[in-house]
């Protein structure tokens, strides 16, 4: 079976070929969909390496191999959702362990940490990941086992200096976990910057078509892989083969989709940054973004996510009902443009005081910029802003 070395082949080539070699039995160019729950065995203790689909599925294995290659990690592990992927990673911990996590992250992640995992004796400290002294101060010697962050964060588009945070984590004998959903491996590869584990809601840019729910984890080392492989099989939160097959279909076009997402988002962000009806525009591709230099240093693209501050819930409601091409909906990363109101949709689990301190106000809306014609999206934003001006 050929290998696709990142030093010899570019990202787009590997996205199409890595883990997706032609089927050796029939020559099928597309990885077959192995829609089966079990496998015939030749005799007691005699089989072809496949026994039960929770443990082994060739379509899932192809998807996991593809993502491990794109993230330049040791191995990949697929799960039934992004939250299932996060939960599996947290099962590497034991009661009494301590985790430092980003104060600005997806509300569902916060809910899992605060409302579920705390009940099992795992402790959490919430810090500003842009403040390295705060991260160091939060370390509990001998207890801190993980530093968990998003970059860019949801929805305020803050960045973590992944290389610096990896140094801090490893000096404390802790793992660095990075949620790379907003960037995708096209725009950022945390493992190459020192992270130990990278994860995604594959529902978003990896799936890319708003037609599946899935999650994926890529790990840096064999030792972590062995632990996570056991957890994946023991807990059983695996995706079905259809979701894996759809992800394999989608990953082939990730490069071309991300290029268009970014081109459209950059144009919209620049327009919004100058519009008098918008109080703030959060997008790492803008020169005025406070971490724009870091974005250029550790990312190979700026992605398609933007957050804009409109000043009030009244204006946010008016804007979300005035847009025609941006659909009001949760999720992100699909080919179609979406608009989201984080306070009422994705971040309701985060306490109000914390939200307001972070800038997640009732006037904030989040744009997942799709790959429609740029001029049409700009015109749609313009007419919606005219409606609230």
C-alpha positions as YAML, in Angstrom:
chain: A
units: angstrom
residues:
- id: 1
  name: UNK
  ca: [0.00, 0.00, 0.00]
- id: 2
  name: UNK
  ca: [1.54, 3.37, -0.97]
- id: 3
  name: UNK
  ca: [2.24, 6.02, 1.63]
- id: 4
  name: UNK
  ca: [1.72, 9.73, 1.24]
- id: 5
  name: UNK
  ca: [4.54, 11.53, 3.00]
- id: 6
  name: UNK
  ca: [3.69, 15.18, 3.86]
- id: 7
  name: UNK
  ca: [7.23, 16.11, 2.80]
- id: 8
  name: UNK
  ca: [6.71, 14.64, -0.67]
- id: 9
  name: UNK
  ca: [3.06, 15.35, -1.38]
- id: 10
  name: UNK
  ca: [1.00, 18.47, -0.85]
- id: 11
  name: UNK
  ca: [-2.14, 18.76, 1.26]
- id: 12
  name: UNK
  ca: [-4.62, 18.55, -1.61]
- id: 13
  name: UNK
  ca: [-2.94, 15.45, -3.02]
- id: 14
  name: UNK
  ca: [-2.99, 13.71, 0.34]
- id: 15
  name: UNK
  ca: [-6.60, 14.74, 0.99]
- id: 16
  name: UNK
  ca: [-7.58, 12.85, -2.15]
- id: 17
  name: UNK
  ca: [-5.29, 9.83, -1.83]
- id: 18
  name: UNK
  ca: [-4.13, 9.19, 1.75]
- id: 19
  name: UNK
  ca: [-6.17, 6.37, 3.26]
- id: 20
  name: UNK
  ca: [-8.20, 6.19, 0.05]
- id: 21
  name: UNK
  ca: [-6.24, 3.86, -2.19]
- id: 22
  name: UNK
  ca: [-8.23, 1.91, -4.82]
- id: 23
  name: UNK
  ca: [-9.96, -1.17, -3.43]
- id: 24
  name: UNK
  ca: [-7.55, -4.15, -3.90]
- id: 25
  name: UNK
  ca: [-10.44, -6.58, -4.55]
- id: 26
  name: UNK
  ca: [-12.30, -4.74, -7.32]
- id: 27
  name: UNK
  ca: [-10.17, -1.72, -8.17]
- id: 28
  name: UNK
  ca: [-12.95, 0.65, -7.06]
- id: 29
  name: UNK
  ca: [-11.50, 4.16, -6.95]
- id: 30
  name: UNK
  ca: [-13.81, 5.21, -4.11]
- id: 31
  name: UNK
  ca: [-13.37, 3.45, -0.76]
- id: 32
  name: UNK
  ca: [-16.25, 0.97, -0.45]
- id: 33
  name: UNK
  ca: [-18.99, 1.49, 2.10]
- id: 34
  name: UNK
  ca: [-18.78, -1.54, 4.38]
- id: 35
  name: UNK
  ca: [-22.32, -1.38, 5.74]
- id: 36
  name: UNK
  ca: [-22.07, -4.39, 8.03]
- id: 37
  name: UNK
  ca: [-22.25, -5.04, 11.76]
- id: 38
  name: UNK
  ca: [-20.34, -8.32, 11.83]
- id: 39
  name: UNK
  ca: [-17.99, -10.51, 9.79]
- id: 40
  name: UNK
  ca: [-17.97, -14.22, 8.90]
- id: 41
  name: UNK
  ca: [-15.18, -16.17, 10.58]
- id: 42
  name: UNK
  ca: [-13.48, -19.15, 8.95]
- id: 43
  name: UNK
  ca: [-13.30, -21.04, 12.22]
- id: 44
  name: UNK
  ca: [-12.97, -20.52, 15.95]
- id: 45
  name: UNK
  ca: [-10.21, -17.96, 16.37]
- id: 46
  name: UNK
  ca: [-9.74, -17.70, 12.61]
- id: 47
  name: UNK
  ca: [-10.75, -14.50, 10.81]
- id: 48
  name: UNK
  ca: [-9.46, -11.85, 8.43]
- id: 49
  name: UNK
  ca: [-8.75, -9.28, 11.14]
- id: 50
  name: UNK
  ca: [-12.37, -8.19, 11.36]
- id: 51
  name: UNK
  ca: [-14.76, -9.49, 14.01]
- id: 52
  name: UNK
  ca: [-17.32, -6.83, 14.97]
- id: 53
  name: UNK
  ca: [-17.99, -3.39, 13.49]
- id: 54
  name: UNK
  ca: [-17.76, -1.43, 16.76]
- id: 55
  name: UNK
  ca: [-14.14, -2.56, 16.89]
- id: 56
  name: UNK
  ca: [-13.22, -2.74, 13.22]
- id: 57
  name: UNK
  ca: [-14.69, -1.33, 10.03]
- id: 58
  name: UNK
  ca: [-12.65, -0.83, 6.84]
- id: 59
  name: UNK
  ca: [-14.47, 2.36, 5.88]
- id: 60
  name: UNK
  ca: [-13.82, 3.86, 9.32]
- id: 61
  name: UNK
  ca: [-10.19, 2.76, 9.20]
- id: 62
  name: UNK
  ca: [-9.77, 4.57, 5.86]
- id: 63
  name: UNK
  ca: [-11.28, 7.78, 7.31]
- id: 64
  name: UNK
  ca: [-9.07, 7.58, 10.40]
- id: 65
  name: UNK
  ca: [-5.96, 7.00, 8.29]
- id: 66
  name: UNK
  ca: [-6.82, 9.93, 6.05]
- id: 67
  name: UNK
  ca: [-7.17, 12.35, 8.96]
- id: 68
  name: UNK
  ca: [-4.03, 11.09, 10.70]
- id: 69
  name: UNK
  ca: [-2.13, 11.90, 7.52]
- id: 70
  name: UNK
  ca: [-3.66, 15.35, 7.05]
- id: 71
  name: UNK
  ca: [-3.00, 16.34, 10.68]
- id: 72
  name: UNK
  ca: [0.46, 14.71, 10.50]
- id: 73
  name: UNK
  ca: [-0.19, 12.62, 13.58]
- id: 74
  name: UNK
  ca: [0.43, 9.01, 14.55]
- id: 75
  name: UNK
  ca: [-3.15, 7.70, 14.41]
- id: 76
  name: UNK
  ca: [-6.75, 8.84, 14.07]
- id: 77
  name: UNK
  ca: [-9.90, 7.74, 15.90]
- id: 78
  name: UNK
  ca: [-13.42, 8.45, 14.67]
- id: 79
  name: UNK
  ca: [-16.44, 9.06, 16.91]
- id: 80
  name: UNK
  ca: [-20.17, 9.58, 16.57]
- id: 81
  name: UNK
  ca: [-19.97, 13.35, 17.13]
- id: 82
  name: UNK
  ca: [-17.53, 16.08, 18.05]
- id: 83
  name: UNK
  ca: [-18.73, 15.91, 21.66]
- id: 84
  name: UNK
  ca: [-18.22, 12.13, 21.71]
- id: 85
  name: UNK
  ca: [-14.65, 12.77, 20.54]
- id: 86
  name: UNK
  ca: [-14.05, 15.28, 23.34]
- id: 87
  name: UNK
  ca: [-15.61, 12.93, 25.90]
- id: 88
  name: UNK
  ca: [-13.34, 10.08, 24.76]
- id: 89
  name: UNK
  ca: [-10.24, 12.25, 25.13]
- id: 90
  name: UNK
  ca: [-11.32, 13.26, 28.64]
- id: 91
  name: UNK
  ca: [-11.58, 9.57, 29.55]
- id: 92
  name: UNK
  ca: [-7.79, 9.52, 29.50]
- id: 93
  name: UNK
  ca: [-8.12, 11.24, 32.90]
- id: 94
  name: UNK
  ca: [-8.83, 9.84, 36.35]
- id: 95
  name: UNK
  ca: [-10.72, 11.22, 39.33]
- id: 96
  name: UNK
  ca: [-8.66, 13.93, 41.01]
- id: 97
  name: UNK
  ca: [-6.89, 15.00, 37.83]
- id: 98
  name: UNK
  ca: [-6.85, 18.70, 36.95]
- id: 99
  name: UNK
  ca: [-7.46, 20.33, 33.56]
- id: 100
  name: UNK
  ca: [-6.73, 23.89, 32.47]
- id: 101
  name: UNK
  ca: [-9.19, 24.93, 29.79]
- id: 102
  name: UNK
  ca: [-9.85, 28.00, 27.69]
- id: 103
  name: UNK
  ca: [-12.36, 30.51, 29.03]
- id: 104
  name: UNK
  ca: [-13.61, 31.19, 25.51]
- id: 105
  name: UNK
  ca: [-14.75, 27.92, 24.00]
- id: 106
  name: UNK
  ca: [-17.79, 26.16, 22.59]
- id: 107
  name: UNK
  ca: [-20.69, 26.09, 25.03]
- id: 108
  name: UNK
  ca: [-21.19, 22.35, 24.61]
- id: 109
  name: UNK
  ca: [-17.60, 21.70, 25.69]
- id: 110
  name: UNK
  ca: [-18.07, 23.91, 28.74]
- id: 111
  name: UNK
  ca: [-21.31, 22.07, 29.57]
- id: 112
  name: UNK
  ca: [-19.58, 18.66, 29.37]
- id: 113
  name: UNK
  ca: [-16.76, 19.83, 31.61]
- id: 114
  name: UNK
  ca: [-18.86, 21.77, 34.12]
- id: 115
  name: UNK
  ca: [-22.03, 19.69, 34.37]
- id: 116
  name: UNK
  ca: [-20.84, 16.14, 33.71]
- id: 117
  name: UNK
  ca: [-17.14, 15.54, 34.25]
- id: 118
  name: UNK
  ca: [-16.91, 17.53, 37.48]
- id: 119
  name: UNK
  ca: [-19.27, 14.97, 39.02]
- id: 120
  name: UNK
  ca: [-16.60, 12.31, 38.47]
- id: 121
  name: UNK
  ca: [-13.95, 14.20, 40.39]
- id: 122
  name: UNK
  ca: [-12.14, 15.90, 37.50]
- id: 123
  name: UNK
  ca: [-11.19, 19.47, 38.34]
- id: 124
  name: UNK
  ca: [-11.13, 22.38, 35.89]
- id: 125
  name: UNK
  ca: [-9.56, 25.82, 35.88]
- id: 126
  name: UNK
  ca: [-10.83, 28.26, 33.24]
- id: 127
  name: UNK
  ca: [-8.19, 30.72, 32.03]
- id: 128
  name: UNK
  ca: [-7.40, 33.16, 29.24]
- id: 129
  name: UNK
  ca: [-5.14, 31.14, 26.94]
- id: 130
  name: UNK
  ca: [-3.63, 34.30, 25.49]
- id: 131
  name: UNK
  ca: [-2.17, 35.05, 28.95]
- id: 132
  name: UNK
  ca: [0.70, 32.59, 29.41]
- id: 133
  name: UNK
  ca: [1.38, 33.74, 32.96]
- id: 134
  name: UNK
  ca: [-2.23, 32.94, 33.86]
- id: 135
  name: UNK
  ca: [-1.86, 29.48, 32.36]
- id: 136
  name: UNK
  ca: [1.35, 28.85, 34.32]
- id: 137
  name: UNK
  ca: [-0.24, 30.12, 37.53]
- id: 138
  name: UNK
  ca: [-3.16, 27.71, 37.10]
- id: 139
  name: UNK
  ca: [-0.90, 24.65, 36.97]
- id: 140
  name: UNK
  ca: [-1.25, 22.39, 39.99]
- id: 141
  name: UNK
  ca: [1.99, 20.46, 40.42]
- id: 142
  name: UNK
  ca: [1.45, 16.74, 39.98]
- id: 143
  name: UNK
  ca: [-2.29, 17.15, 39.34]
- id: 144
  name: UNK
  ca: [-2.56, 19.07, 36.09]
- id: 145
  name: UNK
  ca: [-2.77, 16.43, 33.35]
- id: 146
  name: UNK
  ca: [-4.19, 18.42, 30.44]
- id: 147
  name: UNK
  ca: [-4.33, 21.87, 28.93]
- id: 148
  name: UNK
  ca: [-7.34, 22.10, 26.64]
- id: 149
  name: UNK
  ca: [-7.90, 24.91, 24.16]
- id: 150
  name: UNK
  ca: [-9.57, 25.96, 20.92]
- id: 151
  name: UNK
  ca: [-7.84, 28.03, 18.28]
- id: 152
  name: UNK
  ca: [-9.51, 30.03, 16.85]
- id: 153
  name: UNK
  ca: [-12.04, 30.07, 19.67]
- id: 154
  name: UNK
  ca: [-15.79, 29.91, 19.33]
- id: 155
  name: UNK
  ca: [-17.14, 32.57, 18.88]
- id: 156
  name: UNK
  ca: [-14.64, 35.34, 19.68]
- id: 157
  name: UNK
  ca: [-11.94, 34.13, 17.26]
- id: 158
  name: UNK
  ca: [-9.10, 34.33, 19.78]
- id: 159
  name: UNK
  ca: [-5.95, 32.39, 19.02]
- id: 160
  name: UNK
  ca: [-3.77, 30.23, 21.22]
- id: 161
  name: UNK
  ca: [-0.02, 30.33, 20.63]
- id: 162
  name: UNK
  ca: [0.08, 26.55, 20.29]
- id: 163
  name: UNK
  ca: [3.86, 26.19, 20.24]
- id: 164
  name: UNK
  ca: [4.27, 28.24, 23.43]
- id: 165
  name: UNK
  ca: [1.42, 26.47, 25.18]
- id: 166
  name: UNK
  ca: [2.93, 23.09, 24.26]
- id: 167
  name: UNK
  ca: [6.12, 24.09, 26.05]
- id: 168
  name: UNK
  ca: [4.16, 25.11, 29.15]
- id: 169
  name: UNK
  ca: [2.13, 21.88, 29.10]
- id: 170
  name: UNK
  ca: [5.10, 19.59, 28.65]
- id: 171
  name: UNK
  ca: [7.12, 21.29, 31.38]
- id: 172
  name: UNK
  ca: [4.20, 20.38, 33.68]
- id: 173
  name: UNK
  ca: [4.07, 16.80, 32.30]
- id: 174
  name: UNK
  ca: [0.63, 17.56, 30.91]
- id: 175
  name: UNK
  ca: [-0.93, 16.91, 27.51]
- id: 176
  name: UNK
  ca: [-1.92, 19.74, 25.20]
- id: 177
  name: UNK
  ca: [-5.25, 19.19, 23.45]
- id: 178
  name: UNK
  ca: [-6.36, 21.54, 20.65]
- id: 179
  name: UNK
  ca: [-9.84, 21.71, 19.14]
- id: 180
  name: UNK
  ca: [-9.00, 22.52, 15.52]
- id: 181
  name: UNK
  ca: [-12.58, 22.62, 14.22]
- id: 182
  name: UNK
  ca: [-12.64, 26.27, 13.14]
- id: 183
  name: UNK
  ca: [-9.35, 26.11, 11.25]
- id: 184
  name: UNK
  ca: [-9.43, 22.55, 9.83]
- id: 185
  name: UNK
  ca: [-6.14, 20.82, 8.99]
- id: 186
  name: UNK
  ca: [-6.06, 22.86, 5.79]
- id: 187
  name: UNK
  ca: [-5.36, 26.03, 7.77]
- id: 188
  name: UNK
  ca: [-3.63, 24.70, 10.89]
- id: 189
  name: UNK
  ca: [-1.88, 21.55, 12.09]
- id: 190
  name: UNK
  ca: [-1.52, 21.70, 15.90]
- id: 191
  name: UNK
  ca: [0.51, 18.49, 16.20]
- id: 192
  name: UNK
  ca: [3.27, 20.01, 14.08]
- id: 193
  name: UNK
  ca: [3.29, 22.91, 16.57]
- id: 194
  name: UNK
  ca: [3.68, 20.65, 19.61]
- id: 195
  name: UNK
  ca: [0.14, 19.58, 20.53]
- id: 196
  name: UNK
  ca: [-0.35, 15.99, 21.70]
- id: 197
  name: UNK
  ca: [-3.95, 15.58, 20.60]
- id: 198
  name: UNK
  ca: [-6.02, 17.43, 18.01]
- id: 199
  name: UNK
  ca: [-9.74, 16.97, 17.61]
- id: 200
  name: UNK
  ca: [-12.56, 18.13, 15.36]
- id: 201
  name: UNK
  ca: [-16.27, 18.17, 15.11]
- id: 202
  name: UNK
  ca: [-16.20, 16.52, 11.69]
- id: 203
  name: UNK
  ca: [-19.78, 17.73, 11.34]
- id: 204
  name: UNK
  ca: [-18.32, 21.10, 10.37]
- id: 205
  name: UNK
  ca: [-15.65, 21.79, 7.73]
- id: 206
  name: UNK
  ca: [-14.49, 18.19, 7.36]
- id: 207
  name: UNK
  ca: [-17.99, 16.98, 6.47]
- id: 208
  name: UNK
  ca: [-18.67, 20.31, 4.84]
- id: 209
  name: UNK
  ca: [-22.19, 19.70, 3.53]
- id: 210
  name: UNK
  ca: [-24.43, 19.90, 6.62]
- id: 211
  name: UNK
  ca: [-25.52, 16.30, 6.12]
- id: 212
  name: UNK
  ca: [-23.73, 14.34, 8.85]
- id: 213
  name: UNK
  ca: [-22.73, 14.36, 12.51]
- id: 214
  name: UNK
  ca: [-19.31, 12.97, 13.39]
- id: 215
  name: UNK
  ca: [-16.09, 13.60, 15.31]
- id: 216
  name: UNK
  ca: [-12.42, 12.74, 14.88]
- id: 217
  name: UNK
  ca: [-9.33, 12.69, 17.12]
- id: 218
  name: UNK
  ca: [-5.71, 12.52, 15.94]
- id: 219
  name: UNK
  ca: [-2.92, 11.74, 18.40]
- id: 220
  name: UNK
  ca: [0.80, 12.35, 18.29]
- id: 221
  name: UNK
  ca: [2.22, 9.19, 19.88]
- id: 222
  name: UNK
  ca: [1.74, 5.44, 19.95]
- id: 223
  name: UNK
  ca: [1.23, 5.40, 23.72]
- id: 224
  name: UNK
  ca: [-1.72, 7.83, 23.54]
- id: 225
  name: UNK
  ca: [-3.07, 5.89, 20.56]
- id: 226
  name: UNK
  ca: [-3.12, 2.65, 22.52]
- id: 227
  name: UNK
  ca: [-5.12, 4.25, 25.32]
- id: 228
  name: UNK
  ca: [-7.59, 5.96, 23.02]
- id: 229
  name: UNK
  ca: [-8.06, 2.83, 20.89]
- id: 230
  name: UNK
  ca: [-9.08, 0.94, 24.04]
- id: 231
  name: UNK
  ca: [-11.48, 3.74, 25.07]
- id: 232
  name: UNK
  ca: [-12.99, 3.93, 21.59]
- id: 233
  name: UNK
  ca: [-13.80, 0.24, 21.61]
- id: 234
  name: UNK
  ca: [-14.77, -0.05, 25.27]
- id: 235
  name: UNK
  ca: [-17.10, 2.97, 25.35]
- id: 236
  name: UNK
  ca: [-18.30, 2.38, 21.82]
- id: 237
  name: UNK
  ca: [-19.14, 5.92, 20.68]
- id: 238
  name: UNK
  ca: [-18.09, 5.13, 17.10]
- id: 239
  name: UNK
  ca: [-19.70, 6.54, 13.95]
- id: 240
  name: UNK
  ca: [-21.51, 4.35, 11.46]
- id: 241
  name: UNK
  ca: [-19.78, 3.45, 8.20]
- id: 242
  name: UNK
  ca: [-22.05, 5.78, 6.21]
- id: 243
  name: UNK
  ca: [-20.82, 8.83, 8.16]
- id: 244
  name: UNK
  ca: [-17.20, 7.74, 7.62]
- id: 245
  name: UNK
  ca: [-17.84, 7.24, 3.91]
- id: 246
  name: UNK
  ca: [-19.41, 10.69, 3.65]
- id: 247
  name: UNK
  ca: [-16.42, 12.22, 5.44]
- id: 248
  name: UNK
  ca: [-14.05, 10.48, 3.03]
- id: 249
  name: UNK
  ca: [-16.09, 11.92, 0.14]
- id: 250
  name: UNK
  ca: [-15.93, 15.39, 1.66]
- id: 251
  name: UNK
  ca: [-12.27, 15.51, 2.64]
- id: 252
  name: UNK
  ca: [-11.29, 15.20, -1.04]
- id: 253
  name: UNK
  ca: [-12.63, 18.71, -1.66]
- id: 254
  name: UNK
  ca: [-11.53, 20.30, 1.63]
- id: 255
  name: UNK
  ca: [-8.80, 22.37, -0.01]
- id: 256
  name: UNK
  ca: [-10.96, 23.92, -2.69]
- id: 257
  name: UNK
  ca: [-13.80, 24.54, -0.24]
- id: 258
  name: UNK
  ca: [-11.57, 26.17, 2.38]
- id: 259
  name: UNK
  ca: [-10.00, 28.46, -0.22]
- id: 260
  name: UNK
  ca: [-13.44, 29.75, -1.18]
- id: 261
  name: UNK
  ca: [-14.64, 29.95, 2.42]
- id: 262
  name: UNK
  ca: [-11.62, 32.10, 3.23]
- id: 263
  name: UNK
  ca: [-11.85, 34.30, 0.15]
- id: 264
  name: UNK
  ca: [-15.50, 35.06, 0.89]
- id: 265
  name: UNK
  ca: [-14.94, 35.52, 4.64]
- id: 266
  name: UNK
  ca: [-12.04, 37.90, 4.17]
- id: 267
  name: UNK
  ca: [-14.08, 40.10, 1.83]
- id: 268
  name: UNK
  ca: [-17.03, 40.15, 4.23]
- id: 269
  name: UNK
  ca: [-14.81, 40.80, 7.27]
- id: 270
  name: UNK
  ca: [-13.15, 43.75, 5.55]
- id: 271
  name: UNK
  ca: [-16.56, 45.14, 4.61]
- id: 272
  name: UNK
  ca: [-17.94, 44.67, 8.12]
- id: 273
  name: UNK
  ca: [-14.88, 46.22, 9.75]
- id: 274
  name: UNK
  ca: [-15.61, 49.50, 7.94]
- id: 275
  name: UNK
  ca: [-19.39, 49.52, 8.32]
- id: 276
  name: UNK
  ca: [-20.74, 52.09, 10.81]
- id: 277
  name: UNK
  ca: [-23.52, 49.75, 12.00]
- id: 278
  name: UNK
  ca: [-20.98, 47.22, 13.30]
- id: 279
  name: UNK
  ca: [-19.18, 47.94, 16.57]
- id: 280
  name: UNK
  ca: [-16.55, 45.19, 16.24]
- id: 281
  name: UNK
  ca: [-15.53, 42.55, 13.71]
- id: 282
  name: UNK
  ca: [-13.66, 39.46, 14.91]
- id: 283
  name: UNK
  ca: [-11.69, 37.67, 12.19]
- id: 284
  name: UNK
  ca: [-8.00, 36.66, 12.41]
- id: 285
  name: UNK
  ca: [-7.43, 37.55, 8.77]
- id: 286
  name: UNK
  ca: [-7.94, 41.24, 9.50]
- id: 287
  name: UNK
  ca: [-4.77, 43.23, 10.13]
- id: 288
  name: UNK
  ca: [-6.46, 44.93, 13.09]
- id: 289
  name: UNK
  ca: [-7.15, 41.59, 14.78]
- id: 290
  name: UNK
  ca: [-4.98, 41.69, 17.95]
- id: 291
  name: UNK
  ca: [-3.41, 38.32, 17.08]
- id: 292
  name: UNK
  ca: [-3.13, 38.73, 13.32]
- id: 293
  name: UNK
  ca: [0.65, 38.23, 13.44]
- id: 294
  name: UNK
  ca: [0.22, 34.98, 15.38]
- id: 295
  name: UNK
  ca: [-2.36, 33.84, 12.86]
- id: 296
  name: UNK
  ca: [0.11, 34.42, 10.03]
- id: 297
  name: UNK
  ca: [2.79, 32.55, 12.00]
- id: 298
  name: UNK
  ca: [0.94, 29.37, 12.92]
- id: 299
  name: UNK
  ca: [-1.87, 29.17, 10.35]
- id: 300
  name: UNK
  ca: [-1.79, 28.66, 6.61]
- id: 301
  name: UNK
  ca: [-5.23, 30.24, 6.20]
- id: 302
  name: UNK
  ca: [-7.70, 32.24, 8.24]
- id: 303
  name: UNK
  ca: [-10.85, 30.17, 7.75]
- id: 304
  name: UNK
  ca: [-14.43, 31.16, 7.11]
- id: 305
  name: UNK
  ca: [-15.75, 32.15, 10.56]
- id: 306
  name: UNK
  ca: [-16.52, 35.75, 11.57]
- id: 307
  name: UNK
  ca: [-18.23, 37.25, 14.59]
- id: 308
  name: UNK
  ca: [-19.69, 40.77, 14.51]
- id: 309
  name: UNK
  ca: [-20.99, 42.96, 17.33]
- id: 310
  name: UNK
  ca: [-24.21, 44.78, 16.44]
- id: 311
  name: UNK
  ca: [-24.80, 46.44, 19.81]
- id: 312
  name: UNK
  ca: [-28.16, 45.03, 20.96]
- id: 313
  name: UNK
  ca: [-30.46, 42.05, 20.84]
- id: 314
  name: UNK
  ca: [-32.94, 44.10, 18.82]
- id: 315
  name: UNK
  ca: [-30.38, 44.70, 16.07]
- id: 316
  name: UNK
  ca: [-29.18, 41.11, 16.21]
- id: 317
  name: UNK
  ca: [-32.73, 39.84, 15.71]
- id: 318
  name: UNK
  ca: [-33.35, 42.27, 12.89]
- id: 319
  name: UNK
  ca: [-30.11, 41.31, 11.16]
- id: 320
  name: UNK
  ca: [-30.75, 37.56, 11.40]
- id: 321
  name: UNK
  ca: [-34.24, 37.94, 9.95]
- id: 322
  name: UNK
  ca: [-33.10, 40.33, 7.20]
- id: 323
  name: UNK
  ca: [-30.38, 38.19, 5.62]
- id: 324
  name: UNK
  ca: [-31.58, 36.02, 2.75]
- id: 325
  name: UNK
  ca: [-28.60, 33.84, 1.88]
- id: 326
  name: UNK
  ca: [-27.37, 33.35, 5.45]
- id: 327
  name: UNK
  ca: [-29.67, 30.83, 7.13]
- id: 328
  name: UNK
  ca: [-30.30, 31.22, 10.86]
- id: 329
  name: UNK
  ca: [-29.11, 27.87, 12.22]
- id: 330
  name: UNK
  ca: [-26.67, 26.22, 14.58]
- id: 331
  name: UNK
  ca: [-23.52, 24.49, 13.33]
- id: 332
  name: UNK
  ca: [-21.01, 25.84, 10.82]
- id: 333
  name: UNK
  ca: [-18.58, 24.89, 8.09]
- id: 334
  name: UNK
  ca: [-21.05, 23.82, 5.42]
- id: 335
  name: UNK
  ca: [-21.01, 25.00, 1.83]
- id: 336
  name: UNK
  ca: [-24.03, 27.20, 2.58]
- id: 337
  name: UNK
  ca: [-23.71, 30.36, 4.68]
- id: 338
  name: UNK
  ca: [-25.19, 30.33, 8.19]
- id: 339
  name: UNK
  ca: [-25.78, 32.97, 10.85]
- id: 340
  name: UNK
  ca: [-25.91, 32.11, 14.54]
- id: 341
  name: UNK
  ca: [-26.77, 34.03, 17.72]
- id: 342
  name: UNK
  ca: [-24.36, 32.48, 20.26]
- id: 343
  name: UNK
  ca: [-26.10, 33.69, 23.45]
- id: 344
  name: UNK
  ca: [-29.38, 32.01, 22.55]
- id: 345
  name: UNK
  ca: [-28.04, 29.10, 20.49]
- id: 346
  name: UNK
  ca: [-24.55, 27.70, 21.01]
- id: 347
  name: UNK
  ca: [-23.34, 29.34, 24.23]
- id: 348
  name: UNK
  ca: [-26.37, 29.35, 26.49]
- id: 349
  name: UNK
  ca: [-24.64, 26.95, 28.91]
- id: 350
  name: UNK
  ca: [-21.95, 29.49, 29.75]
- id: 351
  name: UNK
  ca: [-22.81, 31.74, 32.73]
- id: 352
  name: UNK
  ca: [-23.96, 35.21, 31.72]
- id: 353
  name: UNK
  ca: [-21.21, 36.96, 33.68]
- id: 354
  name: UNK
  ca: [-18.53, 34.94, 31.91]
- id: 355
  name: UNK
  ca: [-20.14, 35.48, 28.50]
- id: 356
  name: UNK
  ca: [-20.31, 39.24, 28.94]
- id: 357
  name: UNK
  ca: [-16.73, 39.42, 30.18]
- id: 358
  name: UNK
  ca: [-15.62, 37.59, 27.04]
- id: 359
  name: UNK
  ca: [-17.67, 39.81, 24.74]
- id: 360
  name: UNK
  ca: [-20.33, 37.19, 23.96]
- id: 361
  name: UNK
  ca: [-23.15, 39.72, 24.19]
- id: 362
  name: UNK
  ca: [-26.75, 39.66, 23.06]
- id: 363
  name: UNK
  ca: [-25.69, 41.82, 20.13]
- id: 364
  name: UNK
  ca: [-23.07, 39.36, 18.87]
- id: 365
  name: UNK
  ca: [-23.80, 37.23, 15.82]
- id: 366
  name: UNK
  ca: [-21.56, 34.61, 14.27]
- id: 367
  name: UNK
  ca: [-21.24, 34.12, 10.53]
- id: 368
  name: UNK
  ca: [-20.24, 30.84, 8.94]
- id: 369
  name: UNK
  ca: [-19.38, 32.10, 5.48]
- id: 370
  name: UNK
  ca: [-20.17, 29.58, 2.77]
- id: 371
  name: UNK
  ca: [-18.87, 29.15, -0.75]
- id: 372
  name: UNK
  ca: [-21.62, 30.97, -2.65]
- id: 373
  name: UNK
  ca: [-20.68, 33.79, -5.02]
- id: 374
  name: UNK
  ca: [-18.83, 36.41, -3.02]
- id: 375
  name: UNK
  ca: [-20.71, 39.32, -4.58]
- id: 376
  name: UNK
  ca: [-24.07, 37.80, -3.63]
- id: 377
  name: UNK
  ca: [-23.00, 37.30, -0.01]
- id: 378
  name: UNK
  ca: [-21.68, 40.85, 0.25]
- id: 379
  name: UNK
  ca: [-24.91, 42.22, -1.15]
- id: 380
  name: UNK
  ca: [-26.90, 40.17, 1.35]
- id: 381
  name: UNK
  ca: [-24.85, 41.45, 4.28]
- id: 382
  name: UNK
  ca: [-25.15, 45.03, 2.99]
- id: 383
  name: UNK
  ca: [-28.94, 44.96, 2.72]
- id: 384
  name: UNK
  ca: [-29.29, 43.35, 6.18]
- id: 385
  name: UNK
  ca: [-27.08, 46.03, 7.73]
- id: 386
  name: UNK
  ca: [-29.10, 48.72, 5.96]
- id: 387
  name: UNK
  ca: [-32.18, 47.26, 7.65]
- id: 388
  name: UNK
  ca: [-30.73, 47.84, 11.14]
- id: 389
  name: UNK
  ca: [-29.07, 51.20, 10.45]
...
